[in-house]
Amino acid sequence: MKPDDFLIIISLLRDSSSIIRQRTYRKLAEHLRDPTCPIELLAL
């Protein structure tokens, strides 16, 4: 993941509703726990 992608995710989290934020945090946490998971799955 490029630093620019991370900044985009952070800005989306800041601008989104709390429900979307919680779902995204959950997906990020799952991704960090499973390093074999491709980054594209975060967009699902």
PDB file with SEQRES, HELIX, SHEET and CRYST1 records, atoms N, CA, C and O in Angstrom:
SEQRES   1 A   44  MET LYS PRO ASP ASP PHE LEU ILE ILE ILE SER LEU LEU          
SEQRES   2 A   44  ARG ASP SER SER SER ILE ILE ARG GLN ARG THR TYR ARG          
SEQRES   3 A   44  LYS LEU ALA GLU HIS LEU ARG ASP PRO THR CYS PRO ILE          
SEQRES   4 A   44  GLU LEU LEU ALA LEU                                          
HELIX    1 AA1 PRO A    3  ASP A   15  1                                  13    
HELIX    2 AA2 SER A   18  ARG A   33  1                                  16    
HELIX    3 AA3 ILE A   39  ALA A   43  5                                   5    
CRYST1    1.000    1.000    1.000  90.00  90.00  90.00 P 1           1          
ATOM      1  N   MET A   1       0.852  -1.199   0.000  1.00  0.00           N  
ATOM      2  CA  MET A   1       0.000   0.000   0.000  1.00  0.00           C  
ATOM      3  C   MET A   1       0.881   1.240   0.000  1.00  0.00           C  
ATOM      4  O   MET A   1       1.790   1.372   0.820  1.00  0.00           O  
ATOM      5  N   LYS A   2       0.602   2.141  -0.924  1.00  0.00           N  
ATOM      6  CA  LYS A   2       1.391   3.366  -1.022  1.00  0.00           C  
ATOM      7  C   LYS A   2       0.940   4.372   0.045  1.00  0.00           C  
ATOM      8  O   LYS A   2      -0.207   4.319   0.488  1.00  0.00           O  
ATOM      9  N   PRO A   3       1.811   5.272   0.457  1.00  0.00           N  
ATOM     10  CA  PRO A   3       1.421   6.303   1.433  1.00  0.00           C  
ATOM     11  C   PRO A   3       0.223   7.126   0.966  1.00  0.00           C  
ATOM     12  O   PRO A   3      -0.615   7.522   1.776  1.00  0.00           O  
ATOM     13  N   ASP A   4       0.143   7.384  -0.344  1.00  0.00           N  
ATOM     14  CA  ASP A   4      -0.996   8.150  -0.862  1.00  0.00           C  
ATOM     15  C   ASP A   4      -2.305   7.408  -0.626  1.00  0.00           C  
ATOM     16  O   ASP A   4      -3.316   8.018  -0.275  1.00  0.00           O  
ATOM     17  N   ASP A   5      -2.286   6.084  -0.820  1.00  0.00           N  
ATOM     18  CA  ASP A   5      -3.488   5.287  -0.580  1.00  0.00           C  
ATOM     19  C   ASP A   5      -3.911   5.395   0.879  1.00  0.00           C  
ATOM     20  O   ASP A   5      -5.098   5.501   1.187  1.00  0.00           O  
ATOM     21  N   PHE A   6      -2.921   5.366   1.776  1.00  0.00           N  
ATOM     22  CA  PHE A   6      -3.223   5.461   3.201  1.00  0.00           C  
ATOM     23  C   PHE A   6      -3.860   6.812   3.523  1.00  0.00           C  
ATOM     24  O   PHE A   6      -4.816   6.881   4.296  1.00  0.00           O  
ATOM     25  N   LEU A   7      -3.334   7.882   2.933  1.00  0.00           N  
ATOM     26  CA  LEU A   7      -3.895   9.211   3.169  1.00  0.00           C  
ATOM     27  C   LEU A   7      -5.325   9.296   2.653  1.00  0.00           C  
ATOM     28  O   LEU A   7      -6.178   9.924   3.279  1.00  0.00           O  
ATOM     29  N   ILE A   8      -5.589   8.657   1.500  1.00  0.00           N  
ATOM     30  CA  ILE A   8      -6.948   8.660   0.954  1.00  0.00           C  
ATOM     31  C   ILE A   8      -7.891   7.932   1.899  1.00  0.00           C  
ATOM     32  O   ILE A   8      -9.001   8.395   2.158  1.00  0.00           O  
ATOM     33  N   ILE A   9      -7.441   6.780   2.417  1.00  0.00           N  
ATOM     34  CA  ILE A   9      -8.272   6.023   3.358  1.00  0.00           C  
ATOM     35  C   ILE A   9      -8.548   6.857   4.600  1.00  0.00           C  
ATOM     36  O   ILE A   9      -9.682   6.896   5.078  1.00  0.00           O  
ATOM     37  N   ILE A  10      -7.528   7.523   5.126  1.00  0.00           N  
ATOM     38  CA  ILE A  10      -7.707   8.346   6.324  1.00  0.00           C  
ATOM     39  C   ILE A  10      -8.710   9.468   6.065  1.00  0.00           C  
ATOM     40  O   ILE A  10      -9.566   9.743   6.906  1.00  0.00           O  
ATOM     41  N   SER A  11      -8.608  10.113   4.909  1.00  0.00           N  
ATOM     42  CA  SER A  11      -9.535  11.211   4.607  1.00  0.00           C  
ATOM     43  C   SER A  11     -10.951  10.686   4.430  1.00  0.00           C  
ATOM     44  O   SER A  11     -11.911  11.348   4.823  1.00  0.00           O  
ATOM     45  N   LEU A  12     -11.092   9.492   3.838  1.00  0.00           N  
ATOM     46  CA  LEU A  12     -12.424   8.898   3.695  1.00  0.00           C  
ATOM     47  C   LEU A  12     -13.009   8.583   5.063  1.00  0.00           C  
ATOM     48  O   LEU A  12     -14.193   8.818   5.307  1.00  0.00           O  
ATOM     49  N   LEU A  13     -12.180   8.052   5.954  1.00  0.00           N  
ATOM     50  CA  LEU A  13     -12.663   7.732   7.300  1.00  0.00           C  
ATOM     51  C   LEU A  13     -13.109   9.002   8.015  1.00  0.00           C  
ATOM     52  O   LEU A  13     -14.099   8.994   8.747  1.00  0.00           O  
ATOM     53  N   ARG A  14     -12.383  10.085   7.803  1.00  0.00           N  
ATOM     54  CA  ARG A  14     -12.708  11.336   8.480  1.00  0.00           C  
ATOM     55  C   ARG A  14     -14.026  11.907   7.951  1.00  0.00           C  
ATOM     56  O   ARG A  14     -14.790  12.509   8.705  1.00  0.00           O  
ATOM     57  N   ASP A  15     -14.293  11.717   6.641  1.00  0.00           N  
ATOM     58  CA  ASP A  15     -15.471  12.324   6.028  1.00  0.00           C  
ATOM     59  C   ASP A  15     -16.712  11.436   6.078  1.00  0.00           C  
ATOM     60  O   ASP A  15     -17.824  11.913   5.853  1.00  0.00           O  
ATOM     61  N   SER A  16     -16.529  10.138   6.372  1.00  0.00           N  
ATOM     62  CA  SER A  16     -17.649   9.208   6.292  1.00  0.00           C  
ATOM     63  C   SER A  16     -18.440   9.158   7.586  1.00  0.00           C  
ATOM     64  O   SER A  16     -18.019   9.684   8.616  1.00  0.00           O  
ATOM     65  N   SER A  17     -19.593   8.517   7.510  1.00  0.00           N  
ATOM     66  CA  SER A  17     -20.400   8.307   8.711  1.00  0.00           C  
ATOM     67  C   SER A  17     -19.715   7.295   9.615  1.00  0.00           C  
ATOM     68  O   SER A  17     -18.812   6.576   9.187  1.00  0.00           O  
ATOM     69  N   SER A  18     -20.149   7.244  10.866  1.00  0.00           N  
ATOM     70  CA  SER A  18     -19.497   6.369  11.833  1.00  0.00           C  
ATOM     71  C   SER A  18     -19.678   4.898  11.477  1.00  0.00           C  
ATOM     72  O   SER A  18     -18.800   4.085  11.766  1.00  0.00           O  
ATOM     73  N   ILE A  19     -20.803   4.540  10.854  1.00  0.00           N  
ATOM     74  CA  ILE A  19     -21.040   3.139  10.494  1.00  0.00           C  
ATOM     75  C   ILE A  19     -20.029   2.697   9.447  1.00  0.00           C  
ATOM     76  O   ILE A  19     -19.433   1.626   9.568  1.00  0.00           O  
ATOM     77  N   ILE A  20     -19.833   3.519   8.416  1.00  0.00           N  
ATOM     78  CA  ILE A  20     -18.852   3.193   7.379  1.00  0.00           C  
ATOM     79  C   ILE A  20     -17.456   3.131   8.000  1.00  0.00           C  
ATOM     80  O   ILE A  20     -16.651   2.268   7.651  1.00  0.00           O  
ATOM     81  N   ARG A  21     -17.182   4.044   8.913  1.00  0.00           N  
ATOM     82  CA  ARG A  21     -15.876   4.080   9.563  1.00  0.00           C  
ATOM     83  C   ARG A  21     -15.635   2.782  10.341  1.00  0.00           C  
ATOM     84  O   ARG A  21     -14.553   2.200  10.263  1.00  0.00           O  
ATOM     85  N   GLN A  22     -16.642   2.334  11.086  1.00  0.00           N  
ATOM     86  CA  GLN A  22     -16.492   1.107  11.870  1.00  0.00           C  
ATOM     87  C   GLN A  22     -16.266  -0.091  10.963  1.00  0.00           C  
ATOM     88  O   GLN A  22     -15.426  -0.943  11.254  1.00  0.00           O  
ATOM     89  N   ARG A  23     -17.014  -0.163   9.860  1.00  0.00           N  
ATOM     90  CA  ARG A  23     -16.841  -1.279   8.925  1.00  0.00           C  
ATOM     91  C   ARG A  23     -15.452  -1.262   8.318  1.00  0.00           C  
ATOM     92  O   ARG A  23     -14.817  -2.307   8.173  1.00  0.00           O  
ATOM     93  N   THR A  24     -14.975  -0.061   7.958  1.00  0.00           N  
ATOM     94  CA  THR A  24     -13.660   0.042   7.343  1.00  0.00           C  
ATOM     95  C   THR A  24     -12.567  -0.323   8.336  1.00  0.00           C  
ATOM     96  O   THR A  24     -11.615  -1.020   7.982  1.00  0.00           O  
ATOM     97  N   TYR A  25     -12.695   0.145   9.588  1.00  0.00           N  
ATOM     98  CA  TYR A  25     -11.718  -0.219  10.606  1.00  0.00           C  
ATOM     99  C   TYR A  25     -11.671  -1.726  10.787  1.00  0.00           C  
ATOM    100  O   TYR A  25     -10.599  -2.311  10.942  1.00  0.00           O  
ATOM    101  N   ARG A  26     -12.873  -2.367  10.767  1.00  0.00           N  
ATOM    102  CA  ARG A  26     -12.940  -3.816  10.944  1.00  0.00           C  
ATOM    103  C   ARG A  26     -12.212  -4.518   9.793  1.00  0.00           C  
ATOM    104  O   ARG A  26     -11.457  -5.464  10.013  1.00  0.00           O  
ATOM    105  N   LYS A  27     -12.447  -4.044   8.561  1.00  0.00           N  
ATOM    106  CA  LYS A  27     -11.791  -4.657   7.403  1.00  0.00           C  
ATOM    107  C   LYS A  27     -10.282  -4.434   7.452  1.00  0.00           C  
ATOM    108  O   LYS A  27      -9.507  -5.329   7.115  1.00  0.00           O  
ATOM    109  N   LEU A  28      -9.868  -3.239   7.873  1.00  0.00           N  
ATOM    110  CA  LEU A  28      -8.437  -2.974   7.984  1.00  0.00           C  
ATOM    111  C   LEU A  28      -7.809  -3.875   9.039  1.00  0.00           C  
ATOM    112  O   LEU A  28      -6.714  -4.400   8.837  1.00  0.00           O  
ATOM    113  N   ALA A  29      -8.499  -4.055  10.164  1.00  0.00           N  
ATOM    114  CA  ALA A  29      -7.980  -4.909  11.229  1.00  0.00           C  
ATOM    115  C   ALA A  29      -7.853  -6.350  10.749  1.00  0.00           C  
ATOM    116  O   ALA A  29      -6.858  -7.018  11.031  1.00  0.00           O  
ATOM    117  N   GLU A  30      -8.867  -6.830  10.021  1.00  0.00           N  
ATOM    118  CA  GLU A  30      -8.805  -8.188   9.482  1.00  0.00           C  
ATOM    119  C   GLU A  30      -7.650  -8.314   8.492  1.00  0.00           C  
ATOM    120  O   GLU A  30      -6.945  -9.323   8.476  1.00  0.00           O  
ATOM    121  N   HIS A  31      -7.462  -7.287   7.672  1.00  0.00           N  
ATOM    122  CA  HIS A  31      -6.381  -7.309   6.680  1.00  0.00           C  
ATOM    123  C   HIS A  31      -5.018  -7.341   7.372  1.00  0.00           C  
ATOM    124  O   HIS A  31      -4.121  -8.071   6.948  1.00  0.00           O  
ATOM    125  N   LEU A  32      -4.863  -6.557   8.430  1.00  0.00           N  
ATOM    126  CA  LEU A  32      -3.586  -6.518   9.130  1.00  0.00           C  
ATOM    127  C   LEU A  32      -3.314  -7.840   9.835  1.00  0.00           C  
ATOM    128  O   LEU A  32      -2.159  -8.238   9.989  1.00  0.00           O  
ATOM    129  N   ARG A  33      -4.378  -8.527  10.267  1.00  0.00           N  
ATOM    130  CA  ARG A  33      -4.203  -9.820  10.922  1.00  0.00           C  
ATOM    131  C   ARG A  33      -3.844 -10.907   9.911  1.00  0.00           C  
ATOM    132  O   ARG A  33      -3.196 -11.891  10.266  1.00  0.00           O  
ATOM    133  N   ASP A  34      -4.263 -10.735   8.646  1.00  0.00           N  
ATOM    134  CA  ASP A  34      -4.027 -11.748   7.614  1.00  0.00           C  
ATOM    135  C   ASP A  34      -3.173 -11.147   6.496  1.00  0.00           C  
ATOM    136  O   ASP A  34      -3.718 -10.607   5.533  1.00  0.00           O  
ATOM    137  N   PRO A  35      -1.848 -11.231   6.606  1.00  0.00           N  
ATOM    138  CA  PRO A  35      -0.971 -10.580   5.623  1.00  0.00           C  
ATOM    139  C   PRO A  35      -1.086 -11.159   4.217  1.00  0.00           C  
ATOM    140  O   PRO A  35      -0.635 -10.531   3.259  1.00  0.00           O  
ATOM    141  N   THR A  36      -1.688 -12.356   4.070  1.00  0.00           N  
ATOM    142  CA  THR A  36      -1.834 -12.938   2.737  1.00  0.00           C  
ATOM    143  C   THR A  36      -3.044 -12.379   2.005  1.00  0.00           C  
ATOM    144  O   THR A  36      -3.233 -12.645   0.818  1.00  0.00           O  
ATOM    145  N   CYS A  37      -3.860 -11.607   2.707  1.00  0.00           N  
ATOM    146  CA  CYS A  37      -5.072 -11.038   2.120  1.00  0.00           C  
ATOM    147  C   CYS A  37      -4.693  -9.904   1.169  1.00  0.00           C  
ATOM    148  O   CYS A  37      -3.996  -8.975   1.576  1.00  0.00           O  
ATOM    149  N   PRO A  38      -5.139  -9.961  -0.096  1.00  0.00           N  
ATOM    150  CA  PRO A  38      -4.822  -8.883  -1.038  1.00  0.00           C  
ATOM    151  C   PRO A  38      -5.520  -7.575  -0.665  1.00  0.00           C  
ATOM    152  O   PRO A  38      -6.634  -7.578  -0.142  1.00  0.00           O  
ATOM    153  N   ILE A  39      -4.851  -6.468  -0.940  1.00  0.00           N  
ATOM    154  CA  ILE A  39      -5.373  -5.147  -0.576  1.00  0.00           C  
ATOM    155  C   ILE A  39      -6.703  -4.860  -1.256  1.00  0.00           C  
ATOM    156  O   ILE A  39      -7.497  -4.074  -0.739  1.00  0.00           O  
ATOM    157  N   GLU A  40      -6.965  -5.482  -2.410  1.00  0.00           N  
ATOM    158  CA  GLU A  40      -8.215  -5.222  -3.133  1.00  0.00           C  
ATOM    159  C   GLU A  40      -9.439  -5.633  -2.333  1.00  0.00           C  
ATOM    160  O   GLU A  40     -10.521  -5.083  -2.539  1.00  0.00           O  
ATOM    161  N   LEU A  41      -9.289  -6.595  -1.421  1.00  0.00           N  
ATOM    162  CA  LEU A  41     -10.442  -7.047  -0.636  1.00  0.00           C  
ATOM    163  C   LEU A  41     -10.972  -5.939   0.271  1.00  0.00           C  
ATOM    164  O   LEU A  41     -12.132  -5.976   0.681  1.00  0.00           O  
ATOM    165  N   LEU A  42     -10.127  -4.953   0.586  1.00  0.00           N  
ATOM    166  CA  LEU A  42     -10.594  -3.847   1.422  1.00  0.00           C  
ATOM    167  C   LEU A  42     -11.677  -3.038   0.722  1.00  0.00           C  
ATOM    168  O   LEU A  42     -12.485  -2.377   1.374  1.00  0.00           O  
ATOM    169  N   ALA A  43     -11.694  -3.091  -0.605  1.00  0.00           N  
ATOM    170  CA  ALA A  43     -12.675  -2.308  -1.353  1.00  0.00           C  
ATOM    171  C   ALA A  43     -14.036  -2.994  -1.419  1.00  0.00           C  
ATOM    172  O   ALA A  43     -15.014  -2.377  -1.840  1.00  0.00           O  
ATOM    173  N   LEU A  44     -14.115  -4.257  -1.010  1.00  0.00           N  
ATOM    174  CA  LEU A  44     -15.384  -4.989  -1.092  1.00  0.00           C  
ATOM    175  C   LEU A  44     -16.351  -4.560  -0.001  1.00  0.00           C  
ATOM    176  O   LEU A  44     -17.465  -5.076   0.074  1.00  0.00           O  
TER     177      LEU A  44                                                      
END                                                                             
